Amino acid sequence: MNKALFKWIGIFVGCFALQTTLMPVIAIAGIHPDLLMVALFFLAVRTGQMTGVWTGFFLGLAQDLYSPSILGQNALSKAVAGFFAGIFNDKVMRIDPLVHLVFLFITFIIHDTLFYIVQIVKNGGGGIVFHELLFASIPRALYSLLFALLPYIKDLLFPSFSRR
């Protein structure tokens, strides 16, 4: 339990550091992947909904404190995304890696829809969620899926004998 906890804390700290330093450098047309969402998805899929909700909340809160946005906007979005990802818990059902990637894409859309709705409410309306989803969220989700493929590629190239 403690070993897994420290492993995930290390993954999230590393993803947060990469998210704030390296990802803006490798952005394509201003769109950069969200490593924290990818890591949150894998954690929620492995451990379940409640872990996904609480981890998503605290990851989002850390992002809210780091960036000058509405306090709680990322916390709400990531908590709901963690809940959605936790529905597809590996302990409950086994899903093909390709289906995992489709669910990760849907998780990104849910996260960003909530994020943009909160932003529109804060600004007093007048925003178009569909436009933001089409030109910001979908490319970001697809770019992030490339990074989500890395664990699957690792498992294909270096299969673990202890995994069942």
N, C-alpha and C positions, 0 to 999 in steps of 0.2 A: 504494500500500500504506500509506504513512504517513498520507496524507490520510484514508483510510478508517478507519485505527486511531484517529486523533485524533477523528474524527466519532463513532465508537462509544463511545470513552471519555467524550466530552462528553455523549452520550445517557445513558449509565449514571450518570454523576455527577449529571446533571439529574434523572433518574428517582429516584435515591436521595435527593436533596434534596427533591423533591416528595413522595416516599413518607413521609419522616419529618416533614414540615412541613404540607403541604396535605391529604394524603389523610385523616388523622384528622379534619380539619375537615369534609370532605364525606362522611364515613361515614354510612351509612344503617343504623340499628339496630345500630351497632357493627361493621358490615361495610364495609370499604374496599377499593378495588381494589389489585392488586399490579402496579404499573407495571414493576418490575424483571423480573417473569416475562414480561410482554408484550414488553419490549425483548429479553430473552434469547431468547424464541421467535423473534422476527424475525431476530435475529443468527444463530441456529442454522439457521434455514430458508435463510438467504442464504449461509452459509459452511460448514456441515456439522457433523458429529458432534463431531469433536475440538475444534473451536473452541467449540462449545456446551458440552461437558463442562468444559473449562478455565475458560471464562468463568463458567459456572454455579457452579463450585466457588469461584472467587474472589469472585463476588457474594455467594454464601451465606456465605462466611467473613467478608466485610465486615458482613453483617447479623448474624452470630453475635457479632462483636466489638462491635457497636453495641447489641445487645439482650441482656438477661440470661437467655439460654436456654442450652441445652446446646451447648458448643462443637463445631461440626461438624454439628449437626442441619440447619441451613439449607444448609450446604455440600454435604452428601450429597444432600439433596432437590433442590437446584437443579442439581447435576451430572447426576443421573439425568434430570431434566426437560430439560436441555440436550441430552443424548444422544438422548432420545426425539424432541425437536423436530428435531434434526439429521438424523434418518432421512429426513425429508421435504424434503431439500435441493432448492432450485430448480434447481441445476445438473444434478441427476440426473433429476428429474421436475417437470413443470409441473402445478400444482394450482390449481383454482379458488379464489378468495378465500373463498367460503363454506366450502369444505372445510378451508382453513387455519384458519378460526375453530373448526370442529369439532375439529380436531387441537389447537388451543390449549386448548380446554375439556378435552380428554382429558389434556393435559399438566398442567393445573392439578390434576386429580383424582389423577394419578400423584404429583405433587409433594406434595400434601397428605396422601395416604395414607402415603407414607414419613415425612413429618413427624410425623404423629400416631402411627404405629407406634413411632418412636424415643421419642416422649414417653411412650407407654404403657410401653415397656420400662424407661425411666428411673424411672418412678413405681412400678414393681413390678407392673404388670398392673392389671386392674380397669377399664380404659377401654373405651369403645365407639367404634371407628373409624367405623362406619356412621353413628352419630348425628352425629359431628363433620362427616363428609362431607356429610350431608344438610342440616344447619342452618348450617354455616359455609362449607364449601368450595364447594358449588354456587352459593350466592348470591354469594360473592366472585368466583368464576369468571365468572358472568354479568355482574356489575358491571364486571369487568375487560375483558370482551369489548366493552363500549361504548367503552372507550378504545382497544381494538385496532382498532375500525372507523375511527378517525380517519385512519390512513395510506391506507386504501382509499378513503375519501371524498375525501381530498386528490388521489389519483390520478384519481378520476372527474371532479372539478371542474377540476383543472389537470393535464391529461395531459402527460407529458414526451415530447418528440420524440426524445430520445436513447435511450429505453428500447425494447428490442425485444420 
